Amino acid sequence: MGTLQSLLIVLSILLVGISLAVGLHYYSQANINHAQQTCFSELNHFASIAKAWWNTPPQQGGGGKSAHLSGSDPGSNNIEKLGLYIGHNFQMGDHTFSTKNASYEILDGGENAVKFQCLATTYKNGAPINIVFIYNMKTDGTQISIIN
């Protein structure tokens, strides 16, 4: 076999290796972007459920436009009431629920606001995608922080 043929074989192997590496990187980035968009979609859905709960009178199982989700008064822990309203096997103790894409924690987001902490099942840089989503039910404003 000639030197030129050997050189062409080595170059072909390098080209295939580089193509595979670029393809895997592209697939990984697309997968991460898709996971983030799925989490945003679910977070928007849960925010709309929270808004419906907030507007519903307490006599009908809603929040009655309460100013805070948690408080020191007995029976004022609306986080658990909202979690049960959202569903998805809500866990009372740690205020979490999950979907096939992520696990979520419900927290008090401040006055008239709910805070969702999202940990996706997809990893980025060795850690799960982590998004903090605060939704103000009175103004319909959102504040989003992508932690990872």
C-alpha positions as CSV (number, residue, x, y, z in Angstrom):
1,M,0.0,0.0,0.0
2,G,1.3,3.4,-0.9
3,T,2.0,6.3,1.3
4,L,-0.7,8.3,-0.3
5,Q,-3.3,5.6,0.3
6,S,-2.3,5.4,4.0
7,L,-2.6,9.2,4.3
8,L,-6.1,9.1,2.8
9,I,-7.2,6.4,5.2
10,V,-5.9,8.4,8.2
11,L,-7.6,11.6,6.9
12,S,-10.8,9.7,6.3
13,I,-10.8,8.3,9.9
14,L,-10.1,11.8,11.3
15,L,-12.9,13.3,9.2
16,V,-15.4,10.7,10.4
17,G,-14.2,11.2,14.1
18,I,-14.6,15.0,13.9
19,S,-18.0,14.6,12.2
20,L,-19.2,12.3,15.0
21,A,-17.9,14.7,17.7
22,V,-19.7,17.7,16.1
23,G,-22.9,15.7,15.6
24,L,-22.9,14.5,19.2
25,H,-22.3,18.1,20.5
26,Y,-25.1,19.4,18.3
27,Y,-27.5,16.7,19.5
28,S,-26.6,17.4,23.1
29,Q,-27.2,21.1,22.8
30,A,-30.5,20.5,21.0
31,N,-31.6,18.1,23.8
32,I,-30.8,20.7,26.4
33,N,-32.7,23.4,24.6
34,H,-35.7,21.1,24.2
35,A,-35.6,20.2,27.9
36,Q,-35.5,23.9,28.9
37,Q,-38.4,24.8,26.5
38,T,-40.4,21.9,27.9
39,C,-39.8,23.1,31.5
40,F,-40.8,26.7,30.5
41,S,-44.0,25.3,28.9
42,E,-44.9,23.3,32.0
43,L,-44.1,26.3,34.3
44,N,-46.4,28.5,32.3
45,H,-49.1,25.9,32.5
46,F,-48.7,25.6,36.3
47,A,-48.7,29.4,36.6
48,S,-52.0,29.5,34.7
49,I,-53.4,26.9,37.1
50,A,-52.1,28.9,40.1
51,K,-53.9,32.0,38.7
52,A,-57.1,30.1,38.4
53,W,-56.7,28.8,42.0
54,W,-55.9,32.3,43.2
55,N,-59.1,33.7,41.6
56,T,-61.3,30.9,43.0
57,P,-63.1,31.7,46.3
58,P,-61.9,29.7,49.4
59,Q,-65.4,28.1,49.7
60,Q,-64.8,26.4,46.3
61,G,-61.3,25.3,47.1
62,G,-59.4,28.3,45.8
63,G,-57.0,30.9,47.3
64,G,-59.5,33.7,47.4
65,K,-56.8,36.2,46.2
66,S,-54.7,35.7,49.3
67,A,-51.7,38.0,49.5
68,H,-49.2,35.2,50.5
69,L,-49.0,31.5,50.0
70,S,-47.6,30.9,53.5
71,G,-48.1,32.6,56.8
72,S,-48.0,32.1,60.6
73,D,-51.8,31.9,61.1
74,P,-53.2,28.4,61.5
75,G,-54.5,27.0,58.2
76,S,-52.8,29.7,56.2
77,N,-50.5,27.4,54.4
78,N,-51.9,27.9,50.9
79,I,-48.8,26.2,49.3
80,E,-50.3,22.9,50.2
81,K,-53.8,23.9,49.0
82,L,-52.3,25.1,45.7
83,G,-50.3,22.0,45.4
84,L,-53.3,19.8,45.8
85,Y,-55.1,22.0,43.3
86,I,-52.3,21.5,40.7
87,G,-52.1,17.7,41.4
88,H,-49.4,15.6,39.8
89,N,-49.0,13.5,43.0
90,F,-48.2,16.6,45.1
91,Q,-46.2,15.7,48.3
92,M,-47.4,17.6,51.3
93,G,-44.2,17.4,53.4
94,D,-41.7,19.0,50.9
95,H,-44.2,20.7,48.6
96,T,-43.0,18.9,45.5
97,F,-44.6,17.3,42.5
98,S,-43.2,15.9,39.3
99,T,-43.9,15.2,35.7
100,K,-42.0,13.0,33.3
101,N,-39.8,16.0,32.4
102,A,-38.9,17.6,35.8
103,S,-39.6,17.8,39.5
104,Y,-41.1,21.0,40.9
105,E,-41.2,22.6,44.3
106,I,-43.8,25.3,45.2
107,L,-42.6,28.2,47.4
108,D,-43.9,31.5,48.5
109,G,-42.8,34.0,45.9
110,G,-43.7,37.2,47.8
111,E,-46.9,39.2,47.8
112,N,-49.4,37.8,45.4
113,A,-46.7,35.5,43.9
114,V,-45.9,31.9,43.6
115,K,-42.4,30.6,43.1
116,F,-41.7,27.3,41.3
117,Q,-38.3,25.7,41.5
118,C,-37.8,23.3,38.6
119,L,-35.2,20.5,38.4
120,A,-35.3,18.8,35.0
121,T,-34.5,15.2,34.3
122,T,-32.0,16.4,31.6
123,Y,-28.5,17.3,32.7
124,K,-26.4,20.3,31.6
125,N,-22.7,20.5,32.7
126,G,-23.1,17.5,35.0
127,A,-26.1,18.9,36.9
128,P,-29.8,18.9,36.3
129,I,-31.3,21.9,34.5
130,N,-32.5,24.2,37.3
131,I,-35.0,27.0,36.7
132,V,-36.6,29.4,39.2
133,F,-39.9,30.8,38.0
134,I,-41.8,33.4,40.0
135,Y,-45.3,34.3,38.8
136,N,-47.2,37.3,40.2
137,M,-50.8,36.3,40.1
138,K,-52.1,39.9,40.5
139,T,-50.0,41.5,37.7
140,D,-49.4,38.4,35.6
141,G,-45.7,39.3,35.7
142,T,-43.0,36.6,35.6
143,Q,-39.4,36.5,36.8
144,I,-37.3,33.7,35.4
145,S,-33.8,32.7,36.5
146,I,-31.9,29.9,34.8
147,I,-29.5,28.5,37.4
148,N,-28.1,25.8,35.3
